[in-house]
């Protein structure tokens, strides 16, 4: 299948302090979220903030810690199966947990009114509306796997520490983007209806299945690793990806709320009215 023994340009586990920067970054992110939660509860004690959302964020940080710190991180540099476990944690499981923590909503509750309006304007801007569309998020998250594993790109990231961290950042950001577009509780101006989102999720499931099967068969893959590692990594992607996407589907169902409808002057029902167009009052 054209596979070779791993060729590593660096030893990720050689430095005893290699794990310190990501650990500090994760702790800082957790601390910042908890600080915002405290501020939100102080500003509006009656409204408060869901402990479930706080738990989701801390769970996402924990998953990132498992992926980026020993013992998994050194193993991922030595064994392609470890890399795939790391990829799933960073690109699928942690993003879902982080998105379910509703960080944008938390920011909007804690920022001053002027900054909140600026953030809302950014979310409604054309670039944000385009990049947050499920089709774009699907290409960035799932479509990029074709470029990564079926071109020499993966081997280049293994040999270059900076490229490897950029790959981690891409996994995380694109995974968060797709989870947000499909099932995020935060407001999304361009999020389509549930049926359309289920279609995009189905495409992602099918694409993961095809990519993992081609990888298992060794069809045009460019991965410098022993055959058993590549096949094991393909199995991890196949079964682990299915589970992650089932959890995303469950999140979609759990976070879905029917859009309000209005009665016409003749007493008939008209199409759903976007939430942002509904005036306040009950």
C-alpha positions as CSV (number, residue, x, y, z in Angstrom):
1,X,0.0,0.0,0.0
2,X,3.0,2.3,-0.2
3,X,3.3,2.8,3.5
4,X,6.6,3.1,5.3
5,X,7.8,3.2,8.8
6,X,7.1,6.4,10.7
7,X,9.5,9.3,9.9
8,X,9.4,11.8,12.7
9,X,11.4,15.0,12.4
10,X,11.1,15.5,16.2
11,X,10.4,13.7,19.3
12,X,7.3,15.1,20.9
13,X,8.0,13.4,24.2
14,X,11.7,14.3,24.5
15,X,11.2,17.5,26.6
16,X,9.7,17.1,30.0
17,X,8.1,20.5,29.7
18,X,6.6,20.1,26.3
19,X,3.2,19.6,27.9
20,X,3.3,22.8,30.0
21,X,2.2,25.4,27.3
22,X,-1.0,23.5,26.3
23,X,-1.8,22.7,29.9
24,X,-1.5,26.4,30.9
25,X,-3.7,27.4,27.9
26,X,-6.4,24.9,28.8
27,X,-6.3,26.0,32.5
28,X,-6.6,29.7,31.4
29,X,-9.6,28.9,29.1
30,X,-11.3,27.1,31.9
31,X,-10.6,29.9,34.3
32,X,-11.9,32.5,31.9
33,X,-15.1,30.7,31.3
34,X,-15.7,30.3,35.1
35,X,-15.0,34.0,35.6
36,X,-17.6,34.8,32.9
37,X,-20.1,32.5,34.6
38,X,-19.6,34.2,37.9
39,X,-20.0,37.6,36.3
40,X,-23.2,36.5,34.5
41,X,-24.7,35.2,37.8
42,X,-23.7,38.4,39.5
43,X,-25.4,40.6,36.9
44,X,-28.6,38.6,36.8
45,X,-29.0,36.3,39.8
46,X,-32.5,35.3,38.8
47,X,-31.4,34.2,35.3
48,X,-28.1,32.6,36.5
49,X,-26.3,30.2,34.2
50,X,-26.9,26.5,33.6
51,X,-24.6,24.1,35.5
52,X,-24.9,21.8,32.5
53,X,-23.4,24.4,30.2
54,X,-20.5,24.9,32.6
55,X,-20.1,21.1,32.9
56,X,-20.0,20.8,29.1
57,X,-17.2,23.4,28.8
58,X,-15.1,21.9,31.5
59,X,-15.7,18.5,29.9
60,X,-14.5,19.8,26.6
61,X,-11.4,21.2,28.2
62,X,-10.8,17.8,29.9
63,X,-11.1,16.1,26.5
64,X,-8.5,18.5,25.0
65,X,-6.2,17.8,27.9
66,X,-6.4,14.1,27.3
67,X,-5.6,14.6,23.7
68,X,-2.8,17.1,24.0
69,X,-1.0,15.9,27.2
70,X,0.8,12.7,28.1
71,X,0.3,9.8,27.8
72,X,-1.7,10.2,24.6
73,X,0.2,13.0,23.0
74,X,3.6,11.2,22.8
75,X,1.9,8.0,21.7
76,X,0.1,9.9,18.9
77,X,3.5,11.0,17.5
78,X,4.7,7.4,17.5
79,X,1.6,5.5,16.3
80,X,-1.0,6.5,13.7
81,X,-3.7,4.9,15.8
82,X,-2.9,7.3,18.6
83,X,-3.0,10.2,16.1
84,X,-6.5,9.2,15.1
85,X,-7.7,9.0,18.7
86,X,-6.2,12.4,19.2
87,X,-7.9,13.7,16.0
88,X,-11.3,12.5,17.1
89,X,-10.9,14.0,20.6
90,X,-9.7,17.4,19.3
91,X,-11.9,17.6,16.1
92,X,-15.2,16.0,17.2
93,X,-15.7,15.2,20.9
94,X,-14.2,18.3,22.5
95,X,-15.9,20.7,20.0
96,X,-19.3,19.3,20.7
97,X,-18.9,19.7,24.4
98,X,-17.5,23.2,24.0
99,X,-20.3,24.3,21.6
100,X,-23.0,23.0,24.0
101,X,-21.5,25.3,26.7
102,X,-22.9,28.2,24.7
103,X,-19.9,30.5,24.9
104,X,-21.3,33.2,22.7
105,X,-24.5,33.5,24.8
106,X,-22.3,33.7,27.9
107,X,-20.3,36.5,26.3
108,X,-23.4,38.4,25.3
109,X,-24.7,38.2,28.9
110,X,-21.5,39.6,30.4
111,X,-20.2,42.2,27.9
112,X,-21.2,45.8,28.2
113,X,-24.1,46.7,25.9
114,X,-21.9,48.5,23.3
115,X,-19.5,45.6,23.0
116,X,-22.4,43.2,22.9
117,X,-23.9,45.1,19.9
118,X,-20.5,44.9,18.2
119,X,-20.3,41.2,18.7
120,X,-23.8,40.8,17.4
121,X,-22.9,42.8,14.4
122,X,-19.9,40.6,13.7
123,X,-22.1,37.5,14.0
124,X,-24.5,38.9,11.4
125,X,-21.8,40.1,9.0
126,X,-21.5,38.5,5.6
127,X,-18.2,36.7,6.3
128,X,-19.6,35.2,9.5
129,X,-22.8,34.1,7.9
130,X,-20.9,32.4,5.1
131,X,-18.4,30.6,7.3
132,X,-21.0,29.5,9.8
133,X,-23.2,27.9,7.1
134,X,-23.3,24.1,7.5
135,X,-22.1,23.5,4.0
136,X,-18.9,25.6,4.5
137,X,-18.4,24.0,8.0
138,X,-18.7,20.6,6.4
139,X,-16.1,21.3,3.8
140,X,-13.7,22.7,6.4
141,X,-14.1,19.9,8.9
142,X,-14.7,16.7,6.9
143,X,-13.5,17.8,3.4
144,X,-10.1,18.7,4.8
145,X,-9.5,15.1,5.8
146,X,-9.2,14.2,2.1
147,X,-6.5,16.8,1.7
148,X,-4.8,15.7,4.9
149,X,-4.6,11.9,4.4
150,X,-4.6,11.6,0.6
151,X,-1.8,14.1,-0.1
152,X,1.7,14.4,1.5
153,X,0.3,17.0,3.9
154,X,0.0,14.6,6.9
155,X,3.6,13.5,6.6
156,X,4.7,17.1,6.5
157,X,2.9,17.9,9.7
158,X,4.5,15.0,11.4
159,X,7.9,16.3,10.6
160,X,7.2,19.9,11.6
161,X,6.1,20.8,15.1
162,X,4.6,24.1,14.1
163,X,2.6,22.5,11.3
164,X,1.5,19.9,13.8
165,X,0.1,22.5,16.2
166,X,-1.6,24.3,13.3
167,X,-3.2,21.0,12.4
168,X,-4.6,20.7,15.9
169,X,-5.9,24.2,15.7
170,X,-7.6,23.4,12.4
171,X,-9.2,20.3,13.9
172,X,-10.5,22.2,16.9
173,X,-11.8,25.3,15.1
174,X,-13.4,23.4,12.2
175,X,-15.0,20.9,14.5
176,X,-16.4,23.7,16.7
177,X,-17.7,25.4,13.6
178,X,-19.5,22.3,12.3
179,X,-21.0,21.4,15.7
180,X,-22.2,25.0,16.1
181,X,-23.7,25.0,12.6
182,X,-25.6,21.7,13.3
183,X,-26.6,21.8,17.0
184,X,-25.2,24.9,18.7
185,X,-27.4,26.5,21.3
186,X,-25.9,29.9,20.5
187,X,-27.7,32.1,18.0
188,X,-26.8,31.5,14.3
189,X,-28.2,33.9,11.7
190,X,-27.8,31.4,8.8
191,X,-28.6,28.1,10.5
192,X,-31.1,26.2,8.3
193,X,-34.0,24.1,9.5
194,X,-33.6,20.8,11.2
195,X,-34.2,18.7,8.1
196,X,-31.4,20.5,6.2
197,X,-29.0,20.1,9.1
198,X,-29.8,16.4,9.3
199,X,-28.9,16.1,5.6
200,X,-25.6,17.9,6.2
201,X,-24.9,15.6,9.2
202,X,-25.8,12.5,7.0
203,X,-23.3,13.7,4.4
204,X,-20.6,14.0,7.1
205,X,-21.3,10.5,8.3
206,X,-21.1,9.1,4.8
207,X,-17.9,11.0,4.0
208,X,-16.2,9.7,7.2
209,X,-17.3,6.2,6.3
210,X,-15.9,6.4,2.8
211,X,-12.6,8.1,3.9
212,X,-12.0,5.5,6.6
213,X,-12.7,2.6,4.2
214,X,-10.4,3.9,1.6
215,X,-7.8,4.4,4.3
216,X,-8.2,0.8,5.5
217,X,-7.8,-0.4,1.9
218,X,-4.7,1.7,1.4
219,X,-6.3,3.4,-1.7
220,X,-4.1,6.4,-2.6
221,X,-3.4,7.3,1.0
222,X,-0.1,9.1,1.8
223,X,0.6,8.1,5.4
224,X,4.1,7.0,6.4
225,X,3.2,4.4,8.9
226,X,3.0,0.6,9.1
227,X,0.0,-1.0,7.5
228,X,-1.4,-2.3,10.7
229,X,-1.3,1.2,12.2
230,X,-3.0,2.7,9.2
231,X,-5.7,0.1,9.2
232,X,-6.1,0.5,13.0
233,X,-6.4,4.2,12.6
234,X,-9.1,3.7,9.9
235,X,-11.1,1.6,12.3
236,X,-10.8,4.2,15.0
237,X,-12.1,6.9,12.5
238,X,-14.9,4.6,11.4
239,X,-16.3,3.6,14.8
240,X,-15.2,6.6,16.8
241,X,-16.6,9.0,14.2
242,X,-19.9,7.2,14.1
243,X,-20.3,7.6,17.8
244,X,-19.3,11.3,17.7
245,X,-21.8,12.0,15.0
246,X,-24.6,10.1,16.9
247,X,-23.9,12.4,19.8
248,X,-24.1,15.4,17.5
249,X,-27.4,14.1,16.2
250,X,-28.7,13.7,19.8
251,X,-27.5,17.3,20.6
252,X,-29.4,18.5,17.5
253,X,-32.6,16.9,18.8
254,X,-32.0,18.1,22.4
255,X,-31.3,21.7,21.4
256,X,-34.0,22.0,18.7
257,X,-36.9,24.3,19.4
258,X,-39.8,24.8,17.0
259,X,-39.9,28.3,15.6
260,X,-42.9,30.5,16.6
261,X,-45.8,30.7,14.1
262,X,-48.4,33.4,13.7
263,X,-52.0,33.4,12.7
264,X,-53.1,35.4,9.6
265,X,-56.1,37.7,9.5
266,X,-58.1,34.8,8.1
267,X,-57.2,32.5,10.9
268,X,-54.8,30.4,9.0
269,X,-51.3,29.5,9.9
270,X,-48.5,31.3,8.1
271,X,-44.9,30.1,7.8
272,X,-42.5,30.2,10.7
273,X,-41.4,33.7,11.8
274,X,-37.6,34.1,12.5
275,X,-37.1,34.5,16.2
276,X,-35.2,37.8,15.7
277,X,-38.4,39.2,14.1
278,X,-40.8,38.3,16.9
279,X,-41.6,41.2,19.2
280,X,-41.3,40.7,22.9
281,X,-44.1,40.0,25.2
282,X,-46.2,36.9,25.8
